[in-house]
């Protein structure tokens, strides 16, 4: 059974829950202390879903202290956290970030380039027990099931 955090917006996860149903994966919506998705068979593996690269950039650039506290809290609890970022079919691996051109760089002093995002993620992966994976929105449900081993 997959546990889904109550703070996930119903509209945003409709496709994900539909995929769980399609694959006969039971799920329970309840508050999770870490991440957004967790299997009831392994409380030491959690997925934190990001709706796109802009949300991920915001977490890493503008909300860095809070984001790092979340990563540290998970690490302190022995939880391996997977940050699953939904975006486009052009971003399927960490290396792809290096080629990503953030359109907000020209209009926001807080925006960071794909190369800078890549660099910061590499640092976070070394410092915390966190891994970053990428998918398109229509793949998210299948990816969550695969990562959690359901």
VENWODA-V253726 format. One record per residue. SS is DSSP state (2 for helix, 1 for strand, 0 for the rest). BURIAL is + if it has 9 or more other ideal C-beta (glycine too) atoms within 8 Angstrom, else -. Layout:
BEGIN
ss=SS burial=BURIAL
ss=SS burial=BURIAL
END
This chain:
BEGIN
ss=0 burial=+
ss=1 burial=+
ss=1 burial=+
ss=1 burial=+
ss=0 burial=+
ss=0 burial=-
ss=0 burial=-
ss=0 burial=+
ss=0 burial=-
ss=2 burial=-
ss=2 burial=-
ss=2 burial=-
ss=2 burial=+
ss=2 burial=-
ss=2 burial=+
ss=2 burial=+
ss=2 burial=+
ss=2 burial=+
ss=2 burial=+
ss=2 burial=+
ss=2 burial=-
ss=2 burial=-
ss=0 burial=+
ss=0 burial=-
ss=0 burial=+
ss=0 burial=-
ss=1 burial=+
ss=1 burial=+
ss=1 burial=-
ss=0 burial=-
ss=0 burial=-
ss=0 burial=+
ss=0 burial=-
ss=0 burial=+
ss=0 burial=+
ss=0 burial=+
ss=1 burial=+
ss=1 burial=+
ss=1 burial=+
ss=0 burial=-
ss=0 burial=-
ss=1 burial=-
ss=1 burial=-
ss=1 burial=-
ss=1 burial=+
ss=1 burial=+
ss=1 burial=+
ss=1 burial=+
ss=1 burial=+
ss=1 burial=+
ss=0 burial=-
ss=0 burial=+
ss=2 burial=+
ss=2 burial=-
ss=2 burial=+
ss=2 burial=+
ss=2 burial=+
ss=2 burial=+
ss=2 burial=+
ss=2 burial=+
ss=2 burial=+
ss=2 burial=-
ss=0 burial=+
ss=2 burial=+
ss=2 burial=-
ss=2 burial=-
ss=2 burial=+
ss=2 burial=+
ss=2 burial=-
ss=2 burial=+
ss=2 burial=+
ss=2 burial=+
ss=2 burial=+
ss=2 burial=+
ss=2 burial=+
ss=2 burial=-
ss=0 burial=-
ss=0 burial=-
ss=0 burial=+
ss=1 burial=+
ss=1 burial=+
ss=1 burial=+
ss=1 burial=+
ss=1 burial=+
ss=1 burial=+
ss=1 burial=+
ss=1 burial=+
ss=0 burial=-
ss=0 burial=-
ss=0 burial=-
ss=0 burial=+
ss=0 burial=-
ss=0 burial=-
ss=2 burial=+
ss=2 burial=-
ss=2 burial=+
ss=2 burial=+
ss=2 burial=-
ss=2 burial=-
ss=0 burial=+
ss=0 burial=-
ss=0 burial=+
ss=2 burial=-
ss=2 burial=+
ss=2 burial=+
ss=2 burial=-
ss=0 burial=-
ss=0 burial=-
ss=0 burial=-
ss=0 burial=-
ss=0 burial=+
ss=0 burial=+
ss=0 burial=+
ss=2 burial=+
ss=2 burial=-
ss=2 burial=-
ss=2 burial=+
ss=2 burial=+
ss=2 burial=-
ss=2 burial=+
ss=2 burial=+
ss=2 burial=+
ss=2 burial=-
ss=2 burial=+
ss=2 burial=+
ss=2 burial=-
ss=2 burial=-
ss=0 burial=+
ss=0 burial=-
ss=1 burial=+
ss=1 burial=-
ss=1 burial=+
ss=1 burial=+
ss=1 burial=+
ss=1 burial=+
ss=1 burial=+
ss=2 burial=-
ss=2 burial=-
ss=2 burial=-
ss=2 burial=+
ss=2 burial=+
ss=2 burial=+
ss=2 burial=+
ss=2 burial=+
ss=2 burial=+
ss=2 burial=-
ss=2 burial=+
ss=2 burial=+
ss=0 burial=-
ss=0 burial=-
END
